[in-house]
């Protein structure tokens, strides 16, 4: 018997150190971890001990004999990963890394401010507060009245297991040397300079809530939106709750084919009863119930093997009840550059994606709702006078450029009629007052988490970064754990070396600087309020989406 990792895998890698035979890969210290779609259990090495099941934060691991019917394919997915000969040589008895016993340079606590409250911020806080032999105090600042970042506002409502990762973050927030300051915007309610006067280090882990543009004509027409806006809207982000989307057309087009694109496609064609048991925002549920959208066309510029969505997300689409998954057979190619350096081995995971899509190529529609995946196409312009009326797509061909498969436009074009376009071409970090910014990459310039002066490449003392604002919008929730650990290691190295700036202000007056903040008790009150409303409606929670209402509920618990 063996154990199997399934769709909910968050790449947290908590399962790796507890495995006695090192059969879970890639680990955070192995090549490919940063780009892995998920973690995989080697069926030949697993000894069925169950240790990984106990520590998985999102309940993604099952014994093979207990796999739910809709997850049976993951036994094949895990085995397929190890079909690659390069994956057959993992060390069965790795040397587990030992945690460093840090020696404080001064007879005082290390005080750290973390800006942001999403996964990277929470992993950084946990890494700091779990150090052996070191007194660390962590204060976390979040501009919204609720924590968790994209776990709350980015994960699709029908992925409730993924949202369970926040349980680990909640445990961190219960540590005795941790304080939470919600409803506090650094740069407005409190300035960076004020934090630097009170903390040895400031860690920016604010994510990347901006969006990238396509750079095509018609992008700004009414009816053309970023997927970022749409996701935040249906997840109840208070900054986006008042947005409106025209759902009166039968077809919507999503430009880009990453996991976010597939999340949006599922939500658009889902039946109301499928969403009613989730934590989707009430306003979104009401509007989607009236939606006329019956087909979503998801457009990717390269082939299925190079698609940005992951294999688990694709399998989720294939099993979506009451919704057809359609693919054009002539677009299901592994690559068009066979024999070149860019050709894919037949056992590779990208090639497996193409095989999965070939199973549904040119299938006959069975339902009145469908998701159509288009490949080898790029938008050349969005059509319409006052609002979106269609998208002009140009046909691409794949070519080998220096061993990389790239898409090159041909002369073939087509028009897809639609009244709603959602641009899903990636999140982007935004500049932060008082800090340098890499405009090209949309990140804070840094070396391994130390923020640096871009002119000299020298670290800015006491300033650090983690998560998407550090490395760009890549990876999944658990990927931020390794990222945060790397940053914290540099911070602690600097602390041990005595090079962190000494705070000028030793009096703990932080709470007085931000009198309108909500603390952990305020968040607990909001959380309890939402869960109670959810219990009445037979849902996980009914989210509060109005900032003033959140503050009213939260402040009642602080009085």
ZAMARGU-4260 file (C-alpha; in steps of 0.2 Angstrom, whole numbers, plus 5000, padded with zeros to 4 digits):
<rodrens>
0) 5000/5000/5000 | 5005/5018/4997 | 5000/5035/5001 | 4994/5048/4988 | 4995/5067/4988
5) 4980/5075/4979 | 4973/5091/4972 | 4973/5101/4989 | 4992/5100/4990 | 4998/5117/4996
10) 5017/5114/4995 | 5019/5118/5013 | 5031/5103/5014 | 5027/5099/5033 | 5025/5081/5027
15) 5044/5080/5021 | 5053/5080/5038 | 5041/5067/5046 | 5043/5054/5032 | 5055/5041/5039
20) 5060/5035/5021 | 5061/5052/5012 | 5048/5047/4999 | 5040/5064/4997 | 5048/5076/4984
25) 5053/5088/4978 | 5058/5095/4996 | 5061/5113/4999 | 5080/5110/4997 | 5079/5100/4981
30) 5079/5107/4963 | 5062/5110/4956 | 5053/5114/4972 | 5050/5132/4968 | 5042/5127/4951
35) 5033/5111/4957 | 5014/5110/4954 | 5013/5100/4970 | 5023/5087/4980 | 5023/5069/4976
40) 5024/5052/4985 | 5035/5039/4978 | 5024/5023/4977 | 5039/5012/4977 | 5047/5019/4993
45) 5031/5023/5004 | 5030/5012/5019 | 5012/5016/5023 | 5016/5024/5040 | 5004/5038/5039
50) 5015/5051/5047 | 5012/5063/5032 | 4993/5062/5034 | 4994/5068/5052 | 5004/5084/5048
55) 4996/5089/5031 | 4988/5106/5034 | 4975/5105/5020 | 4970/5086/5021 | 4978/5082/5004
60) 4985/5065/5008 | 4976/5048/5008 | 4980/5030/5008 | 4978/5023/4991 | 4963/5012/4997
65) 4954/5027/5004 | 4955/5038/4989 | 4939/5047/4985 | 4932/5042/4968 | 4935/5059/4961
70) 4954/5059/4966 | 4958/5041/4960 | 4968/5049/4946 | 4981/5056/4958 | 4988/5038/4961
75) 4993/5040/4942 | 4999/5058/4944 | 5011/5053/4959 | 5018/5038/4950 | 5020/5048/4934
80) 5031/5061/4942 | 5044/5047/4947 | 5043/5040/4929 | 5057/5053/4925 | 5074/5044/4927
85) 5081/5059/4936 | 5068/5057/4950 | 5074/5040/4954 | 5090/5045/4963 | 5083/5054/4978
90) 5093/5050/4994 | 5083/5038/5004 | 5091/5043/5020 | 5094/5062/5020 | 5103/5072/5033
95) 5089/5082/5041 | 5095/5101/5043 | 5097/5106/5061 | 5090/5122/5067 | 5103/5135/5072
100) 5104/5140/5090 | 5105/5159/5088 | 5115/5169/5101 | 5108/5187/5104 | 5121/5200/5102
105) 5113/5211/5116 | 5104/5207/5132 | 5087/5212/5125 | 5073/5205/5114 | 5074/5205/5095
110) 5059/5216/5090 | 5052/5213/5072 | 5038/5222/5063 | 5030/5212/5049 | 5019/5222/5036
115) 5006/5211/5028 | 4996/5196/5035 | 4996/5184/5021 | 5005/5167/5020 | 5022/5174/5018
120) 5020/5186/5033 | 5013/5172/5044 | 5027/5160/5039 | 5039/5173/5043 | 5031/5176/5060
125) 5031/5158/5064 | 5049/5155/5059 | 5054/5170/5070 | 5044/5165/5085 | 5049/5147/5085
130) 5068/5150/5086 | 5077/5141/5100 | 5086/5151/5113 | 5081/5168/5106 | 5068/5180/5113
135) 5059/5187/5098 | 5044/5199/5099 | 5034/5201/5083 | 5020/5214/5078 | 5011/5211/5062
140) 5002/5226/5053 | 4988/5224/5041 | 4979/5238/5032 | 4962/5228/5031 | 4952/5223/5046
145) 4955/5204/5043 | 4971/5194/5040 | 4976/5180/5029 | 4979/5190/5012 | 4976/5179/4997
150) 4970/5164/5007 | 4955/5174/5012 | 4953/5184/4996 | 4962/5174/4982 | 4958/5156/4985
155) 4943/5150/4975 | 4927/5148/4986 | 4925/5130/4980 | 4943/5126/4987 | 4939/5126/5005
160) 4952/5113/5009 | 4965/5125/5003 | 4959/5139/5014 | 4962/5127/5029 | 4980/5132/5028
165) 4974/5147/5039 | 4973/5136/5054 | 4992/5135/5055 | 4992/5154/5054 | 4980/5156/5068
170) 4991/5145/5079 | 5005/5157/5076 | 4994/5172/5081 | 4991/5163/5098 | 5010/5163/5102
175) 5013/5174/5118 | 5026/5186/5109 | 5014/5190/5094 | 5003/5205/5092 | 4991/5209/5078
180) 4987/5227/5072 | 4973/5226/5059 | 4966/5241/5050 | 4983/5249/5050 | 4990/5255/5034
185) 5009/5257/5035 | 5013/5273/5025 | 4997/5281/5031 | 4992/5277/5048 | 5009/5274/5054
190) 5025/5278/5044 | 5040/5267/5040 | 5051/5279/5049 | 5041/5277/5065 | 5042/5258/5064
195) 5061/5259/5061 | 5062/5269/5077 | 5054/5255/5087 | 5060/5239/5079 | 5076/5231/5075
200) 5069/5225/5058 | 5054/5228/5047 | 5049/5214/5035 | 5038/5218/5020 | 5027/5204/5015
205) 5013/5213/5007 | 5010/5202/4992 | 5006/5208/4974 | 4988/5214/4972 | 4991/5224/4956
210) 4988/5216/4939 | 4997/5216/4923 | 4991/5224/4907 | 4989/5215/4890 | 4995/5231/4880
215) 4982/5228/4866 | 4969/5240/4859 | 4952/5239/4868 | 4959/5234/4884 | 4950/5248/4893
220) 4933/5246/4886 | 4918/5243/4897 | 4916/5225/4900 | 4935/5222/4900 | 4942/5218/4918
225) 4956/5210/4926 | 4954/5193/4934 | 4961/5201/4949 | 4946/5212/4952 | 4934/5198/4948
230) 4942/5186/4961 | 4943/5199/4974 | 4925/5203/4971 | 4918/5186/4973 | 4929/5183/4988
235) 4922/5198/4997 | 4937/5210/4997 | 4931/5226/5005 | 4940/5236/4991 | 4931/5227/4977
240) 4914/5223/4985 | 4905/5237/4975 | 4912/5232/4958 | 4899/5227/4945 | 4902/5214/4931
245) 4890/5212/4915 | 4885/5194/4916 | 4871/5196/4904 | 4880/5187/4889 | 4881/5169/4886
250) 4899/5169/4883 | 4914/5176/4893 | 4932/5175/4887 | 4947/5174/4899 | 4964/5179/4892
255) 4977/5169/4901 | 4977/5151/4907 | 4985/5150/4924 | 4976/5143/4939 | 4967/5159/4943
260) 4960/5159/4925 | 4953/5141/4929 | 4946/5147/4946 | 4937/5161/4937 | 4930/5150/4924
265) 4923/5137/4936 | 4915/5151/4946 | 4907/5159/4931 | 4898/5143/4925 | 4895/5135/4942
270) 4877/5132/4947 | 4870/5142/4962 | 4868/5126/4973 | 4887/5122/4970 | 4892/5139/4976
275) 4879/5141/4990 | 4889/5129/5002 | 4905/5139/5000 | 4911/5156/5008 | 4908/5165/4992
280) 4903/5183/4995 | 4884/5185/4997 | 4883/5199/4984 | 4893/5188/4971 | 4882/5173/4975
285) 4866/5184/4971 | 4873/5191/4955 | 4880/5174/4949 | 4862/5166/4952 | 4856/5178/4939
290) 4870/5176/4927 | 4867/5172/4909 | 4885/5165/4906 | 4885/5147/4899 | 4901/5146/4891
295) 4919/5152/4896 | 4933/5152/4883 | 4950/5151/4891 | 4964/5157/4879 | 4982/5152/4881
300) 4996/5158/4869 | 5006/5142/4869 | 5002/5123/4869 | 4994/5113/4882 | 5011/5106/4888
305) 5016/5124/4892 | 5000/5129/4900 | 5001/5139/4916 | 4988/5130/4925 | 4993/5115/4935
310) 4988/5096/4933 | 4978/5096/4949 | 4967/5111/4942 | 4965/5103/4926 | 4959/5087/4934
315) 4947/5097/4944 | 4939/5104/4928 | 4938/5087/4920 | 4927/5081/4935 | 4917/5097/4937
320) 4899/5091/4938 | 4886/5097/4925 | 4900/5106/4915 | 4908/5101/4899 | 4927/5103/4897
325) 4930/5106/4878 | 4946/5106/4868 | 4950/5108/4850 | 4959/5092/4844 | 4970/5102/4832
330) 4977/5112/4847 | 4981/5098/4858 | 4999/5095/4853 | 5014/5093/4865 | 5025/5104/4854
335) 5028/5108/4836 | 5047/5107/4838 | 5050/5088/4839 | 5068/5084/4839 | 5074/5101/4845
340) 5081/5105/4861 | 5064/5111/4867 | 5056/5094/4864 | 5048/5086/4880 | 5051/5069/4886
345) 5035/5058/4884 | 5036/5054/4903 | 5036/5072/4908 | 5023/5081/4918 | 5020/5094/4905
350) 5017/5080/4892 | 5005/5072/4904 | 4995/5088/4904 | 4993/5086/4885 | 4988/5068/4887
355) 4974/5072/4899 | 4968/5086/4887 | 4968/5073/4872 | 4955/5063/4882 | 4942/5076/4880
360) 4948/5083/4863 | 4933/5087/4852 | 4921/5078/4864 | 4902/5081/4861 | 4894/5093/4873
365) 4883/5085/4886 | 4877/5099/4896 | 4871/5117/4894 | 4887/5124/4903 | 4904/5122/4896
370) 4922/5128/4898 | 4932/5128/4882 | 4951/5128/4883 | 4959/5136/4868 | 4978/5135/4865
375) 4990/5143/4852 | 4981/5159/4852 | 4984/5177/4858 | 4973/5192/4858 | 4977/5205/4845
380) 4964/5217/4851 | 4947/5218/4860 | 4933/5224/4849 | 4919/5236/4853 | 4914/5254/4852
385) 4908/5259/4869 | 4909/5242/4877 | 4916/5224/4873 | 4909/5215/4859 | 4922/5202/4855
390) 4940/5197/4855 | 4951/5196/4840 | 4963/5181/4842 | 4978/5177/4831 | 4984/5160/4829
395) 5001/5155/4835 | 5014/5142/4831 | 5027/5135/4843 | 5046/5138/4839 | 5062/5134/4847
400) 5072/5149/4853 | 5088/5144/4862 | 5080/5128/4869 | 5064/5137/4874 | 5047/5134/4867
405) 5040/5151/4862 | 5024/5156/4853 | 5025/5166/4837 | 5010/5174/4828 | 5005/5168/4811
410) 4993/5177/4799 | 4978/5168/4804 | 4965/5177/4815 | 4947/5174/4821 | 4935/5184/4831
415) 4926/5177/4847 | 4910/5186/4851 | 4908/5190/4869 | 4902/5204/4881 | 4914/5200/4895
420) 4933/5199/4895 | 4943/5195/4910 | 4962/5197/4908 | 4971/5184/4918 | 4990/5188/4914
425) 4997/5188/4932 | 4997/5198/4948 | 5010/5212/4950 | 5018/5220/4965 | 5015/5239/4968
430) 5028/5252/4973 | 5029/5256/4992 | 5033/5274/4998 | 5050/5275/5005 | 5057/5259/4997
435) 5066/5256/4981 | 5056/5247/4968 | 5060/5236/4953 | 5048/5242/4940 | 5052/5228/4927
440) 5049/5214/4939 | 5036/5222/4951 | 5046/5218/4967 | 5056/5226/4980 | 5074/5224/4975
445) 5082/5212/4987 | 5096/5198/4989 | 5089/5183/4998 | 5076/5194/5007 | 5087/5208/5011
450) 5081/5224/5003 | 5095/5232/4994 | 5099/5249/4986 | 5097/5246/4967 | 5111/5258/4963
455) 5124/5250/4975 | 5116/5233/4978 | 5120/5236/4996 | 5107/5230/5009 | 5097/5243/5018
460) 5099/5240/5036 | 5085/5232/5045 | 5074/5231/5030 | 5068/5214/5023 | 5055/5206/5012
465) 5046/5190/5009 | 5033/5182/4997 | 5027/5189/4981 | 5033/5206/4984 | 5050/5198/4986
470) 5051/5186/4971 | 5036/5190/4960 | 5019/5181/4959 | 5025/5163/4958 | 5021/5147/4968
475) 5007/5142/4979 | 5003/5145/4997 | 5016/5133/5004 | 5030/5140/4993 | 5030/5155/5004
480) 5036/5145/5018 | 5053/5142/5011 | 5054/5160/5005 | 5050/5167/5022 | 5063/5155/5030
485) 5076/5161/5019 | 5072/5179/5023 | 5072/5176/5042 | 5088/5167/5041 | 5096/5183/5034
490) 5088/5193/5047 | 5094/5182/5061 | 5111/5182/5054 | 5112/5201/5054 | 5105/5201/5072
495) 5118/5189/5078 | 5132/5199/5069 | 5126/5214/5078 | 5122/5224/5062 | 5104/5228/5064
500) 5100/5246/5069 | 5096/5249/5087 | 5079/5256/5089 | 5079/5274/5095 | 5062/5272/5104
505) 5062/5259/5117 | 5046/5263/5125 | 5032/5251/5119 | 5020/5264/5112 | 5015/5256/5096
510) 4997/5254/5101 | 4995/5272/5105 | 5002/5276/5087 | 4987/5267/5079 | 4972/5270/5091
515) 4960/5264/5077 | 4968/5247/5075 | 4959/5230/5078 | 4969/5217/5088 | 4968/5198/5088
520) 4952/5199/5099 | 4944/5210/5086 | 4948/5198/5072 | 4941/5183/5083 | 4925/5193/5085
525) 4924/5195/5066 | 4928/5177/5063 | 4915/5171/5076 | 4902/5182/5068 | 4905/5176/5051
530) 4905/5158/5056 | 4889/5160/5066 | 4881/5168/5051 | 4887/5153/5040 | 4881/5140/5052
535) 4863/5147/5050 | 4865/5147/5031 | 4874/5130/5031 | 4890/5138/5024 | 4908/5139/5031
540) 4905/5157/5034 | 4896/5172/5028 | 4909/5185/5025 | 4907/5203/5031 | 4912/5214/5016
545) 4909/5232/5022 | 4924/5239/5031 | 4914/5249/5044 | 4903/5234/5048 | 4919/5224/5051
550) 4926/5237/5062 | 4909/5238/5072 | 4910/5220/5076 | 4928/5219/5080 | 4928/5234/5091
555) 4914/5228/5101 | 4926/5214/5107 | 4940/5226/5112 | 4929/5238/5123
</rodrens>
